[in-house]
């Protein structure tokens, strides 16, 4: 990436927070991300996309559809979210070591694998969004992409 970069913070205007939480998932974030990318790219020549944390997983759903020459991803774990949580339950890893808040892997696993995930937030992410990520694996969910894709797992 170049030394010039922009960090974009999205503030939605949805008044009904419960509706927002229940509609939050990787697909809706992907559609929004692609629309924002195209809008900004029409004003500023974007040369790449970078994402960290859980954001990496849904960036994959729309980043492959851009014309950006470079995508850099810094995910919190390898494999799917469910696999990562199962490893944390077994004591092999901690849930999200990059976050200072201590998290309960069993609580997260139970909530996102519930038939009806609860409405609520965890580290700024809705349970519905986390539920949509439970089986996605950024290593295997890629579509055709030309450019440099750099994935560095954060420990």
C-alpha positions as CSV (number, residue, x, y, z in Angstrom):
1,X,0.0,0.0,0.0
2,X,1.1,3.6,-0.5
3,X,1.8,5.9,2.4
4,X,-1.4,7.8,1.6
5,X,-4.4,6.0,3.0
6,X,-7.9,6.7,4.1
7,X,-9.8,5.2,7.0
8,X,-13.5,5.2,6.3
9,X,-16.0,5.2,9.1
10,X,-19.6,4.5,8.1
11,X,-22.4,6.0,10.2
12,X,-25.8,4.6,9.2
13,X,-28.9,6.6,9.6
14,X,-31.2,3.7,10.6
15,X,-33.2,4.8,13.6
16,X,-34.5,1.4,14.6
17,X,-31.5,-0.2,16.2
18,X,-33.2,-3.6,16.7
19,X,-34.1,-3.8,13.0
20,X,-30.5,-2.9,12.2
21,X,-29.1,-5.6,14.4
22,X,-31.4,-8.3,13.0
23,X,-30.6,-7.3,9.4
24,X,-26.8,-7.3,9.9
25,X,-25.0,-10.0,8.1
26,X,-22.0,-10.6,5.7
27,X,-24.2,-10.2,2.6
28,X,-25.7,-6.8,3.6
29,X,-22.2,-5.6,4.6
30,X,-20.8,-6.8,1.3
31,X,-23.4,-5.0,-0.7
32,X,-22.8,-1.8,1.3
33,X,-19.0,-2.2,1.0
34,X,-19.0,-2.6,-2.7
35,X,-21.4,0.4,-3.2
36,X,-19.1,2.5,-1.0
37,X,-16.0,1.4,-2.7
38,X,-17.4,2.2,-6.2
39,X,-18.7,5.6,-4.9
40,X,-15.3,6.6,-3.4
41,X,-13.3,5.2,-6.3
42,X,-15.3,7.4,-8.7
43,X,-13.9,10.4,-6.7
44,X,-10.5,9.2,-5.6
45,X,-8.3,6.7,-7.4
46,X,-8.1,3.9,-4.9
47,X,-5.1,1.6,-5.1
48,X,-6.0,-1.0,-2.6
49,X,-8.1,-2.3,0.2
50,X,-6.8,-3.2,3.7
51,X,-8.9,-4.8,6.5
52,X,-8.2,-6.3,9.9
53,X,-10.0,-8.3,12.5
54,X,-13.4,-9.8,11.6
55,X,-13.8,-7.3,8.9
56,X,-11.6,-9.4,6.7
57,X,-14.2,-12.0,6.2
58,X,-16.9,-9.8,4.8
59,X,-14.3,-7.8,2.8
60,X,-13.8,-11.0,0.8
61,X,-17.4,-11.1,-0.2
62,X,-17.1,-7.7,-2.0
63,X,-13.4,-7.0,-2.4
64,X,-13.1,-9.6,-5.1
65,X,-15.6,-7.6,-7.2
66,X,-13.6,-4.4,-7.3
67,X,-10.9,-3.4,-9.7
68,X,-8.4,-2.7,-6.9
69,X,-4.9,-4.0,-7.7
70,X,-4.1,-4.9,-4.1
71,X,-6.0,-6.3,-1.0
72,X,-4.3,-6.8,2.3
73,X,-6.1,-8.8,5.0
74,X,-5.1,-9.1,8.7
75,X,-7.7,-11.6,10.2
76,X,-7.8,-12.5,13.8
77,X,-7.7,-16.2,13.2
78,X,-7.2,-18.9,10.5
79,X,-10.1,-20.9,9.2
80,X,-13.8,-20.4,10.0
81,X,-15.1,-18.6,13.0
82,X,-16.8,-21.8,14.3
83,X,-13.5,-23.7,13.9
84,X,-11.7,-21.0,15.8
85,X,-14.2,-21.0,18.6
86,X,-14.0,-24.8,18.9
87,X,-10.2,-24.5,19.2
88,X,-10.6,-21.8,21.9
89,X,-13.1,-24.1,23.8
90,X,-10.4,-26.8,23.7
91,X,-7.8,-24.5,25.2
92,X,-5.7,-24.4,22.0
93,X,-6.1,-20.7,21.5
94,X,-7.7,-17.7,23.1
95,X,-10.9,-16.3,21.5
96,X,-9.6,-12.9,20.1
97,X,-6.2,-12.1,21.6
98,X,-6.0,-8.8,19.7
99,X,-8.9,-7.5,21.9
100,X,-8.2,-6.6,25.5
101,X,-11.6,-7.7,26.6
102,X,-11.7,-11.3,27.9
103,X,-14.4,-13.2,26.0
104,X,-16.2,-16.5,26.6
105,X,-15.8,-18.8,23.6
106,X,-18.7,-21.1,24.7
107,X,-21.1,-18.1,25.0
108,X,-20.2,-16.8,21.5
109,X,-20.4,-20.3,20.0
110,X,-23.8,-21.0,21.6
111,X,-25.2,-17.6,20.5
112,X,-24.1,-17.8,16.9
113,X,-25.1,-21.4,16.5
114,X,-28.5,-20.9,18.1
115,X,-31.4,-21.5,15.7
116,X,-32.5,-17.9,16.3
117,X,-29.4,-15.9,17.2
118,X,-30.2,-13.2,19.8
119,X,-30.2,-9.6,19.0
120,X,-27.2,-8.0,20.6
121,X,-23.7,-6.8,20.2
122,X,-20.2,-8.3,20.9
123,X,-17.2,-6.0,20.4
124,X,-19.2,-3.8,18.1
125,X,-20.5,-6.7,16.0
126,X,-24.0,-7.9,16.0
127,X,-24.7,-11.6,16.8
128,X,-26.5,-11.8,13.5
129,X,-23.4,-10.7,11.7
130,X,-21.2,-13.1,13.6
131,X,-23.7,-15.9,12.8
132,X,-23.3,-15.2,9.1
133,X,-19.5,-15.6,9.4
134,X,-19.5,-18.9,11.4
135,X,-18.7,-21.1,8.4
136,X,-16.9,-18.7,6.1
137,X,-13.2,-19.3,5.6
138,X,-11.3,-16.5,3.8
139,X,-8.9,-19.0,2.4
140,X,-11.6,-21.0,0.6
141,X,-14.3,-18.4,-0.1
142,X,-12.4,-16.4,-2.7
143,X,-13.7,-15.9,-6.2
144,X,-11.6,-15.0,-9.2
145,X,-9.2,-12.2,-8.4
146,X,-6.3,-10.7,-10.2
147,X,-3.8,-8.7,-8.0
148,X,-1.9,-9.1,-4.8
149,X,-3.8,-10.7,-2.0
150,X,-1.8,-10.7,1.2
151,X,-3.2,-12.4,4.3
152,X,-1.4,-12.1,7.6
153,X,-3.0,-13.6,10.7
154,X,-2.9,-11.4,13.8
155,X,-1.8,-13.2,16.9
